[in-house]
Amino acid sequence: LCLALGESGAEPALTLELPLAAPSGQSQTEKDIWDTAGQERFRSVTHAYYRDAHALLLLYDVTNKASFDNIRAWLTEIHEYAQQDVVVMLLGNKADSHDKAVKREEGEKLAKEFGVPFMETSAKSGLNVELAFTAVAKELKHRTMKEPDEPKFQLQEYVDKEMRTAGCCRS
Ligand SMILES: Nc1nc2c(ncn2[C@@H]2O[C@H](COP(=O)(O)OP(=O)(O)OP(=O)(O)O)[C@@H](O)[C@H]2O)c(=O)[nH]1
């Protein structure tokens, strides 16, 4: 599964209203969220969904090693077809499961290798789901509104800090 945030034509799975408003409260930007199929056989179709995406949440299933092994191919593919400045975040989903086939450290290592932020999530318990979207939204907002000498938003630092603050999220 891969979620793409962007602005395209047809029906999105969800529309996220990013709080991109300037302090004056004048501008709001909507982002459509597309849930694209992860299976190989849909790969040629999914290009169309993420080609213009501003951000991609790339998920693997921590109980399914094959889904983790596929991530390399996806990251290579994204590198080739997505926007050059697309925000990519790798997520190891089903972190609630007691039947793990992929360790958190393996996810972290792969993410480091590709220079993308990473965390584990659970769609079942809700663990880190909102954080993943918020972090990506913040990154996009910073890019849009950043002053020239303002430091870059550090997405991984942000999610690590938020997880520490919440005192949770390390399964
Ligand atoms: N335990 C657990 N189960 C989950 C979690 N997320 C999804 N599932 C289950 O995993 C199965 C597949 O979920 P989907 O959301 O259909 O997976 P998908 O990646 O969208 O599948 P594709 O449509 O093939 O891309 C369902 O039975 C879900 O209930 C999770 O965080 N924890």
The ligand as a MOL file (V3000), in Angstrom:
LIG
                    3D

  0  0  0     0  0            999 V3000
M  V30 BEGIN CTAB
M  V30 COUNTS 32 34 0 0 0
M  V30 BEGIN ATOM
M  V30 1 N -3.2090 -6.1960 12.9420 0
M  V30 2 C -3.3070 -5.2910 11.9760 0
M  V30 3 N -3.9680 -5.5630 10.8360 0
M  V30 4 C -4.0180 -4.6130 9.8760 0
M  V30 5 C -3.4050 -3.3380 10.0310 0
M  V30 6 N -3.6290 -2.6270 8.9050 0
M  V30 7 C -4.3370 -3.3950 8.0940 0
M  V30 8 N -4.5660 -4.5900 8.6530 0
M  V30 9 C -5.3030 -5.7260 8.0710 0
M  V30 10 O -4.5570 -6.1970 6.9550 0
M  V30 11 C -5.4320 -6.6050 5.8980 0
M  V30 12 C -5.0790 -5.8560 4.6160 0
M  V30 13 O -5.3630 -4.4960 4.8000 0
M  V30 14 P -5.5770 -3.5240 3.5710 0
M  V30 15 O -5.8010 -2.1550 4.1070 0
M  V30 16 O -6.5940 -4.0990 2.6500 0
M  V30 17 O -4.1540 -3.6270 2.8770 0
M  V30 18 P -3.6710 -2.9050 1.5420 0
M  V30 19 O -2.2210 -2.7520 1.6640 0
M  V30 20 O -4.4930 -1.6890 1.2880 0
M  V30 21 O -3.9170 -3.9300 0.4090 0
M  V30 22 P -3.8740 -3.5960 -1.1590 0
M  V30 23 O -5.2470 -3.0950 -1.4650 0
M  V30 24 O -3.5790 -4.9230 -1.7420 0
M  V30 25 O -2.8050 -2.5710 -1.3940 0
M  V30 26 C -6.8400 -6.3350 6.4150 0
M  V30 27 O -7.3230 -7.5430 6.9380 0
M  V30 28 C -6.6510 -5.3250 7.5090 0
M  V30 29 O -7.6270 -5.4170 8.5110 0
M  V30 30 C -2.7240 -3.0850 11.2660 0
M  V30 31 O -2.1520 -2.0240 11.5150 0
M  V30 32 N -2.7080 -4.0940 12.1950 0
M  V30 END ATOM
M  V30 BEGIN BOND
M  V30 1 1 1 2
M  V30 2 2 2 3
M  V30 3 1 2 32
M  V30 4 1 3 4
M  V30 5 2 4 5
M  V30 6 1 4 8
M  V30 7 1 5 6
M  V30 8 1 5 30
M  V30 9 2 6 7
M  V30 10 1 7 8
M  V30 11 1 8 9
M  V30 12 1 9 10
M  V30 13 1 9 28
M  V30 14 1 10 11
M  V30 15 1 11 12
M  V30 16 1 11 26
M  V30 17 1 12 13
M  V30 18 1 13 14
M  V30 19 2 14 15
M  V30 20 1 14 16
M  V30 21 1 14 17
M  V30 22 1 17 18
M  V30 23 2 18 19
M  V30 24 1 18 20
M  V30 25 1 18 21
M  V30 26 1 21 22
M  V30 27 2 22 23
M  V30 28 1 22 24
M  V30 29 1 22 25
M  V30 30 1 26 27
M  V30 31 1 26 28
M  V30 32 1 28 29
M  V30 33 2 30 31
M  V30 34 1 30 32
M  V30 END BOND
M  V30 END CTAB
M  END
